[in-house]
Amino acid sequence: MTNFNDTLETMNELGNKGYDNLRKLGEIQLDTFNKLFEKQAEVFSMMMSSATAQLEAVSESKDYQDAVRSQIDFGQKLAANLVEKTRETVEIAQQSGDAYRTWAEGVAKETAEQVNEAAKQAA
């Protein structure tokens, strides 16, 4: 039979573990946000650099064919870079998914252990 102090101690422990779990979740979310924001900034910078370089190339073109050729080259390079950034972003999403899954599994295991312990104490 449990007494009031045991119950109070159990509730305190549950509160602390809950707080720790939410803090860990917040860290995962913040890390994911920072990585995605960084990728977004890289893509934006890449797009601005490409636009500037394209304008310079067009202004320096000798004729229409030269301008079209440079635009095609820039388009191909930009597409390749965007594909690479997309791959990197998908990798971030997969890593985040793994981190969330690991966190959730840990919380589920911890909860099951706490429920089992509470059941033993109640018996």
Residue, then its C-alpha position, 0 to 999 in steps of 0.5 A: m500500500t502506498n502512502f501520501n509521500d510515495t504518491l507525491e514522490t511519484m508525481n514529482e518524478l513524473g513531472n520532472k521526466g515530463y519536463d525533460n522529455l518536452r525539453k528534448l522535443g524542443e531541442i529536436q525541433l529547434d535543431t531541425f528548424n535551424k538546419l532547414f532555415e540554413k538550407q533555405a538561406e543557402v538556396f536564397s543566396m544561390m538564387m540571388s547569385s545566379a540571377t546576378a550572374q545571369l544579368e551580367a552574362v546577358s549584358e555582356s553577350k555579343d548576340y542573341q545566340d550567346a545570350v540564350r546559350s548563357q541562359i541555358d548554361f545557368g539554368q542547367k547549373l541552377a537546376a543541378n544545385l537545386v537538386e543537390k539542395t533538395r537532397e540535403t533537405v530530404e536528408i535533414a527531414q530523414q534525420s529529424g524523423d529518426a530523432y523524433r522516432t527515437w524520442a517517441e520510443g524512449v518516452a513510450k518505454e519510460t511511460a510503460e516502465q512507470v505504469n508497471e512500477a505504479a501497478k506494482q506499488a498499488a498491488 
